[in-house]
Amino acid sequence: MPTLHLFMLEVKCFTLHWRRQNRVIFMLLFYTSKFMFINIFYKLHRYILHFFLS
């Protein structure tokens, strides 16, 4: 039964790789959302300041 063993090994490697990829994707999403939030907040703040000062 070497084929099954190889298959299991491949599956294990794939899941490990997938997990790592997921973590990277999650981190990227987290950072992009953070930067987007900061950007939106900054723009909003500028808009509010402009609105109140004028």
PDB file with one MODEL, atoms N, CA, C and O in Angstrom:
MODEL        1
ATOM      1  N   MET A   1       0.833  -1.218   0.000  1.00  0.00           N
ATOM      2  CA  MET A   1       0.000   0.000   0.000  1.00  0.00           C
ATOM      3  C   MET A   1       0.870   1.273   0.000  1.00  0.00           C
ATOM      4  O   MET A   1       0.699   2.124   0.873  1.00  0.00           O
ATOM      5  N   PRO A   2       1.777   1.414  -0.939  1.00  0.00           N
ATOM      6  CA  PRO A   2       2.613   2.621  -0.933  1.00  0.00           C
ATOM      7  C   PRO A   2       1.888   3.845  -1.516  1.00  0.00           C
ATOM      8  O   PRO A   2       2.198   4.989  -1.182  1.00  0.00           O
ATOM      9  N   THR A   3       0.917   3.572  -2.393  1.00  0.00           N
ATOM     10  CA  THR A   3       0.188   4.683  -3.026  1.00  0.00           C
ATOM     11  C   THR A   3      -0.622   5.463  -1.994  1.00  0.00           C
ATOM     12  O   THR A   3      -0.641   6.693  -2.002  1.00  0.00           O
ATOM     13  N   LEU A   4      -1.283   4.733  -1.116  1.00  0.00           N
ATOM     14  CA  LEU A   4      -2.090   5.367  -0.073  1.00  0.00           C
ATOM     15  C   LEU A   4      -1.207   6.201   0.844  1.00  0.00           C
ATOM     16  O   LEU A   4      -1.553   7.326   1.205  1.00  0.00           O
ATOM     17  N   HIS A   5      -0.075   5.643   1.211  1.00  0.00           N
ATOM     18  CA  HIS A   5       0.861   6.351   2.083  1.00  0.00           C
ATOM     19  C   HIS A   5       1.326   7.653   1.421  1.00  0.00           C
ATOM     20  O   HIS A   5       1.363   8.708   2.055  1.00  0.00           O
ATOM     21  N   LEU A   6       1.674   7.559   0.155  1.00  0.00           N
ATOM     22  CA  LEU A   6       2.107   8.743  -0.592  1.00  0.00           C
ATOM     23  C   LEU A   6       0.989   9.772  -0.669  1.00  0.00           C
ATOM     24  O   LEU A   6       1.206  10.975  -0.523  1.00  0.00           O
ATOM     25  N   PHE A   7      -0.198   9.265  -0.901  1.00  0.00           N
ATOM     26  CA  PHE A   7      -1.359  10.141  -0.985  1.00  0.00           C
ATOM     27  C   PHE A   7      -1.574  10.894   0.327  1.00  0.00           C
ATOM     28  O   PHE A   7      -1.822  12.100   0.335  1.00  0.00           O
ATOM     29  N   MET A   8      -1.473  10.158   1.432  1.00  0.00           N
ATOM     30  CA  MET A   8      -1.649  10.766   2.752  1.00  0.00           C
ATOM     31  C   MET A   8      -0.574  11.822   3.009  1.00  0.00           C
ATOM     32  O   MET A   8      -0.851  12.890   3.555  1.00  0.00           O
ATOM     33  N   LEU A   9       0.636  11.508   2.612  1.00  0.00           N
ATOM     34  CA  LEU A   9       1.750  12.439   2.784  1.00  0.00           C
ATOM     35  C   LEU A   9       1.502  13.723   1.993  1.00  0.00           C
ATOM     36  O   LEU A   9       1.745  14.828   2.476  1.00  0.00           O
ATOM     37  N   GLU A  10       1.015  13.547   0.775  1.00  0.00           N
ATOM     38  CA  GLU A  10       0.713  14.680  -0.089  1.00  0.00           C
ATOM     39  C   GLU A  10      -0.382  15.547   0.525  1.00  0.00           C
ATOM     40  O   GLU A  10      -0.301  16.775   0.521  1.00  0.00           O
ATOM     41  N   VAL A  11      -1.392  14.889   1.044  1.00  0.00           N
ATOM     42  CA  VAL A  11      -2.513  15.587   1.680  1.00  0.00           C
ATOM     43  C   VAL A  11      -2.017  16.387   2.879  1.00  0.00           C
ATOM     44  O   VAL A  11      -2.398  17.540   3.083  1.00  0.00           O
ATOM     45  N   LYS A  12      -1.158  15.743   3.665  1.00  0.00           N
ATOM     46  CA  LYS A  12      -0.603  16.409   4.855  1.00  0.00           C
ATOM     47  C   LYS A  12       0.189  17.645   4.446  1.00  0.00           C
ATOM     48  O   LYS A  12       0.020  18.715   5.030  1.00  0.00           O
ATOM     49  N   CYS A  13       1.044  17.499   3.456  1.00  0.00           N
ATOM     50  CA  CYS A  13       1.849  18.619   2.963  1.00  0.00           C
ATOM     51  C   CYS A  13       0.948  19.730   2.445  1.00  0.00           C
ATOM     52  O   CYS A  13       1.182  20.911   2.698  1.00  0.00           O
ATOM     53  N   PHE A  14      -0.077  19.332   1.722  1.00  0.00           N
ATOM     54  CA  PHE A  14      -1.006  20.300   1.149  1.00  0.00           C
ATOM     55  C   PHE A  14      -1.728  21.080   2.243  1.00  0.00           C
ATOM     56  O   PHE A  14      -1.852  22.302   2.160  1.00  0.00           O
ATOM     57  N   THR A  15      -2.203  20.377   3.266  1.00  0.00           N
ATOM     58  CA  THR A  15      -2.919  21.043   4.357  1.00  0.00           C
ATOM     59  C   THR A  15      -2.000  22.004   5.099  1.00  0.00           C
ATOM     60  O   THR A  15      -2.405  23.110   5.456  1.00  0.00           O
ATOM     61  N   LEU A  16      -0.773  21.581   5.327  1.00  0.00           N
ATOM     62  CA  LEU A  16       0.196  22.446   6.004  1.00  0.00           C
ATOM     63  C   LEU A  16       0.454  23.701   5.179  1.00  0.00           C
ATOM     64  O   LEU A  16       0.453  24.818   5.697  1.00  0.00           O
ATOM     65  N   HIS A  17       0.673  23.493   3.897  1.00  0.00           N
ATOM     66  CA  HIS A  17       0.920  24.604   2.988  1.00  0.00           C
ATOM     67  C   HIS A  17      -0.293  25.535   2.951  1.00  0.00           C
ATOM     68  O   HIS A  17      -0.150  26.757   2.988  1.00  0.00           O
ATOM     69  N   TRP A  18      -1.480  24.945   2.877  1.00  0.00           N
ATOM     70  CA  TRP A  18      -2.725  25.704   2.819  1.00  0.00           C
ATOM     71  C   TRP A  18      -2.904  26.552   4.069  1.00  0.00           C
ATOM     72  O   TRP A  18      -3.317  27.710   3.999  1.00  0.00           O
ATOM     73  N   ARG A  19      -2.589  25.964   5.201  1.00  0.00           N
ATOM     74  CA  ARG A  19      -2.683  26.693   6.469  1.00  0.00           C
ATOM     75  C   ARG A  19      -1.752  27.900   6.466  1.00  0.00           C
ATOM     76  O   ARG A  19      -2.141  29.003   6.851  1.00  0.00           O
ATOM     77  N   ARG A  20      -0.537  27.675   6.031  1.00  0.00           N
ATOM     78  CA  ARG A  20       0.441  28.754   5.976  1.00  0.00           C
ATOM     79  C   ARG A  20      -0.055  29.852   5.041  1.00  0.00           C
ATOM     80  O   ARG A  20       0.017  31.039   5.362  1.00  0.00           O
ATOM     81  N   GLN A  21      -0.554  29.440   3.890  1.00  0.00           N
ATOM     82  CA  GLN A  21      -1.079  30.395   2.915  1.00  0.00           C
ATOM     83  C   GLN A  21      -2.242  31.182   3.518  1.00  0.00           C
ATOM     84  O   GLN A  21      -2.362  32.392   3.330  1.00  0.00           O
ATOM     85  N   ASN A  22      -3.081  30.471   4.236  1.00  0.00           N
ATOM     86  CA  ASN A  22      -4.223  31.097   4.883  1.00  0.00           C
ATOM     87  C   ASN A  22      -3.770  32.156   5.872  1.00  0.00           C
ATOM     88  O   ASN A  22      -4.334  33.249   5.931  1.00  0.00           O
ATOM     89  N   ARG A  23      -2.767  31.831   6.633  1.00  0.00           N
ATOM     90  CA  ARG A  23      -2.239  32.772   7.622  1.00  0.00           C
ATOM     91  C   ARG A  23      -1.721  34.021   6.919  1.00  0.00           C
ATOM     92  O   ARG A  23      -1.982  35.143   7.354  1.00  0.00           O
ATOM     93  N   VAL A  24      -0.994  33.821   5.841  1.00  0.00           N
ATOM     94  CA  VAL A  24      -0.437  34.943   5.077  1.00  0.00           C
ATOM     95  C   VAL A  24      -1.570  35.801   4.522  1.00  0.00           C
ATOM     96  O   VAL A  24      -1.531  37.029   4.607  1.00  0.00           O
ATOM     97  N   ILE A  25      -2.575  35.144   3.957  1.00  0.00           N
ATOM     98  CA  ILE A  25      -3.729  35.853   3.398  1.00  0.00           C
ATOM     99  C   ILE A  25      -4.455  36.622   4.493  1.00  0.00           C
ATOM    100  O   ILE A  25      -4.849  37.773   4.305  1.00  0.00           O
ATOM    101  N   PHE A  26      -4.626  35.974   5.631  1.00  0.00           N
ATOM    102  CA  PHE A  26      -5.293  36.613   6.762  1.00  0.00           C
ATOM    103  C   PHE A  26      -4.526  37.851   7.214  1.00  0.00           C
ATOM    104  O   PHE A  26      -5.119  38.903   7.456  1.00  0.00           O
ATOM    105  N   MET A  27      -3.215  37.724   7.326  1.00  0.00           N
ATOM    106  CA  MET A  27      -2.375  38.850   7.733  1.00  0.00           C
ATOM    107  C   MET A  27      -2.473  39.991   6.728  1.00  0.00           C
ATOM    108  O   MET A  27      -2.576  41.159   7.102  1.00  0.00           O
ATOM    109  N   LEU A  28      -2.439  39.637   5.452  1.00  0.00           N
ATOM    110  CA  LEU A  28      -2.555  40.649   4.401  1.00  0.00           C
ATOM    111  C   LEU A  28      -3.891  41.372   4.490  1.00  0.00           C
ATOM    112  O   LEU A  28      -3.960  42.597   4.396  1.00  0.00           O
ATOM    113  N   LEU A  29      -4.944  40.594   4.671  1.00  0.00           N
ATOM    114  CA  LEU A  29      -6.277  41.185   4.805  1.00  0.00           C
ATOM    115  C   LEU A  29      -6.342  42.105   6.007  1.00  0.00           C
ATOM    116  O   LEU A  29      -6.889  43.205   5.941  1.00  0.00           O
ATOM    117  N   PHE A  30      -5.776  41.638   7.102  1.00  0.00           N
ATOM    118  CA  PHE A  30      -5.783  42.416   8.334  1.00  0.00           C
ATOM    119  C   PHE A  30      -5.071  43.749   8.141  1.00  0.00           C
ATOM    120  O   PHE A  30      -5.583  44.803   8.520  1.00  0.00           O
ATOM    121  N   TYR A  31      -3.881  43.686   7.545  1.00  0.00           N
ATOM    122  CA  TYR A  31      -3.107  44.910   7.352  1.00  0.00           C
ATOM    123  C   TYR A  31      -3.781  45.863   6.370  1.00  0.00           C
ATOM    124  O   TYR A  31      -3.820  47.071   6.602  1.00  0.00           O
ATOM    125  N   THR A  32      -4.309  45.327   5.285  1.00  0.00           N
ATOM    126  CA  THR A  32      -4.975  46.183   4.298  1.00  0.00           C
ATOM    127  C   THR A  32      -6.210  46.839   4.894  1.00  0.00           C
ATOM    128  O   THR A  32      -6.470  48.016   4.646  1.00  0.00           O
ATOM    129  N   SER A  33      -6.968  46.090   5.676  1.00  0.00           N
ATOM    130  CA  SER A  33      -8.156  46.652   6.315  1.00  0.00           C
ATOM    131  C   SER A  33      -7.755  47.740   7.310  1.00  0.00           C
ATOM    132  O   SER A  33      -8.421  48.769   7.425  1.00  0.00           O
ATOM    133  N   LYS A  34      -6.655  47.495   8.028  1.00  0.00           N
ATOM    134  CA  LYS A  34      -6.167  48.475   8.990  1.00  0.00           C
ATOM    135  C   LYS A  34      -5.791  49.772   8.276  1.00  0.00           C
ATOM    136  O   LYS A  34      -6.172  50.863   8.700  1.00  0.00           O
ATOM    137  N   PHE A  35      -5.042  49.634   7.195  1.00  0.00           N
ATOM    138  CA  PHE A  35      -4.621  50.816   6.444  1.00  0.00           C
ATOM    139  C   PHE A  35      -5.811  51.524   5.809  1.00  0.00           C
ATOM    140  O   PHE A  35      -5.859  52.753   5.756  1.00  0.00           O
ATOM    141  N   MET A  36      -6.761  50.744   5.332  1.00  0.00           N
ATOM    142  CA  MET A  36      -7.967  51.318   4.759  1.00  0.00           C
ATOM    143  C   MET A  36      -8.737  52.106   5.810  1.00  0.00           C
ATOM    144  O   MET A  36      -9.217  53.209   5.547  1.00  0.00           O
ATOM    145  N   PHE A  37      -8.847  51.540   6.978  1.00  0.00           N
ATOM    146  CA  PHE A  37      -9.549  52.195   8.077  1.00  0.00           C
ATOM    147  C   PHE A  37      -8.865  53.512   8.437  1.00  0.00           C
ATOM    148  O   PHE A  37      -9.527  54.534   8.617  1.00  0.00           O
ATOM    149  N   ILE A  38      -7.548  53.481   8.540  1.00  0.00           N
ATOM    150  CA  ILE A  38      -6.768  54.688   8.867  1.00  0.00           C
ATOM    151  C   ILE A  38      -6.976  55.743   7.776  1.00  0.00           C
ATOM    152  O   ILE A  38      -7.176  56.923   8.065  1.00  0.00           O
ATOM    153  N   ASN A  39      -6.926  55.303   6.544  1.00  0.00           N
ATOM    154  CA  ASN A  39      -7.104  56.203   5.406  1.00  0.00           C
ATOM    155  C   ASN A  39      -8.487  56.847   5.421  1.00  0.00           C
ATOM    156  O   ASN A  39      -8.618  58.059   5.245  1.00  0.00           O
ATOM    157  N   ILE A  40      -9.505  56.039   5.629  1.00  0.00           N
ATOM    158  CA  ILE A  40     -10.884  56.532   5.690  1.00  0.00           C
ATOM    159  C   ILE A  40     -11.042  57.514   6.844  1.00  0.00           C
ATOM    160  O   ILE A  40     -11.641  58.579   6.695  1.00  0.00           O
ATOM    161  N   PHE A  41     -10.505  57.144   7.973  1.00  0.00           N
ATOM    162  CA  PHE A  41     -10.588  57.997   9.158  1.00  0.00           C
ATOM    163  C   PHE A  41      -9.899  59.340   8.909  1.00  0.00           C
ATOM    164  O   PHE A  41     -10.420  60.396   9.269  1.00  0.00           O
ATOM    165  N   TYR A  42      -8.736  59.280   8.294  1.00  0.00           N
ATOM    166  CA  TYR A  42      -7.966  60.488   7.985  1.00  0.00           C
ATOM    167  C   TYR A  42      -8.744  61.411   7.045  1.00  0.00           C
ATOM    168  O   TYR A  42      -8.810  62.622   7.252  1.00  0.00           O
ATOM    169  N   LYS A  43      -9.329  60.811   6.012  1.00  0.00           N
ATOM    170  CA  LYS A  43     -10.115  61.588   5.051  1.00  0.00           C
ATOM    171  C   LYS A  43     -11.339  62.197   5.715  1.00  0.00           C
ATOM    172  O   LYS A  43     -11.680  63.354   5.473  1.00  0.00           O
ATOM    173  N   LEU A  44     -11.983  61.422   6.538  1.00  0.00           N
ATOM    174  CA  LEU A  44     -13.166  61.885   7.259  1.00  0.00           C
ATOM    175  C   LEU A  44     -12.805  63.042   8.180  1.00  0.00           C
ATOM    176  O   LEU A  44     -13.514  64.045   8.261  1.00  0.00           O
ATOM    177  N   HIS A  45     -11.701  62.877   8.859  1.00  0.00           N
ATOM    178  CA  HIS A  45     -11.230  63.894   9.794  1.00  0.00           C
ATOM    179  C   HIS A  45     -10.950  65.204   9.059  1.00  0.00           C
ATOM    180  O   HIS A  45     -11.339  66.282   9.509  1.00  0.00           O
ATOM    181  N   ARG A  46     -10.279  65.088   7.937  1.00  0.00           N
ATOM    182  CA  ARG A  46      -9.976  66.265   7.120  1.00  0.00           C
ATOM    183  C   ARG A  46     -11.258  66.937   6.640  1.00  0.00           C
ATOM    184  O   ARG A  46     -11.381  68.161   6.655  1.00  0.00           O
ATOM    185  N   TYR A  47     -12.196  66.117   6.219  1.00  0.00           N
ATOM    186  CA  TYR A  47     -13.476  66.622   5.720  1.00  0.00           C
ATOM    187  C   TYR A  47     -14.232  67.361   6.828  1.00  0.00           C
ATOM    188  O   TYR A  47     -14.784  68.438   6.604  1.00  0.00           O
ATOM    189  N   ILE A  48     -14.249  66.776   8.007  1.00  0.00           N
ATOM    190  CA  ILE A  48     -14.930  67.372   9.158  1.00  0.00           C
ATOM    191  C   ILE A  48     -14.262  68.690   9.543  1.00  0.00           C
ATOM    192  O   ILE A  48     -14.937  69.686   9.804  1.00  0.00           O
ATOM    193  N   LEU A  49     -12.943  68.686   9.576  1.00  0.00           N
ATOM    194  CA  LEU A  49     -12.206  69.912   9.899  1.00  0.00           C
ATOM    195  C   LEU A  49     -12.516  71.011   8.885  1.00  0.00           C
ATOM    196  O   LEU A  49     -12.761  72.162   9.244  1.00  0.00           O
ATOM    197  N   HIS A  50     -12.498  70.634   7.643  1.00  0.00           N
ATOM    198  CA  HIS A  50     -12.794  71.575   6.565  1.00  0.00           C
ATOM    199  C   HIS A  50     -14.214  72.129   6.715  1.00  0.00           C
ATOM    200  O   HIS A  50     -14.461  73.321   6.538  1.00  0.00           O
ATOM    201  N   PHE A  51     -15.118  71.238   7.040  1.00  0.00           N
ATOM    202  CA  PHE A  51     -16.532  71.596   7.192  1.00  0.00           C
ATOM    203  C   PHE A  51     -16.726  72.573   8.350  1.00  0.00           C
ATOM    204  O   PHE A  51     -17.472  73.544   8.234  1.00  0.00           O
ATOM    205  N   PHE A  52     -16.057  72.310   9.450  1.00  0.00           N
ATOM    206  CA  PHE A  52     -16.228  73.159  10.633  1.00  0.00           C
ATOM    207  C   PHE A  52     -15.454  74.470  10.542  1.00  0.00           C
ATOM    208  O   PHE A  52     -15.871  75.481  11.108  1.00  0.00           O
ATOM    209  N   LEU A  53     -14.349  74.456   9.846  1.00  0.00           N
ATOM    210  CA  LEU A  53     -13.537  75.665   9.757  1.00  0.00           C
ATOM    211  C   LEU A  53     -14.077  76.658   8.731  1.00  0.00           C
ATOM    212  O   LEU A  53     -13.859  77.864   8.855  1.00  0.00           O
ATOM    213  N   SER A  54     -14.771  76.161   7.734  1.00  0.00           N
ATOM    214  CA  SER A  54     -15.285  77.051   6.697  1.00  0.00           C
ATOM    215  C   SER A  54     -16.579  77.751   7.105  1.00  0.00           C
ATOM    216  O   SER A  54     -17.130  78.533   6.330  1.00  0.00           O
TER     217      SER A  54
ENDMDL
END
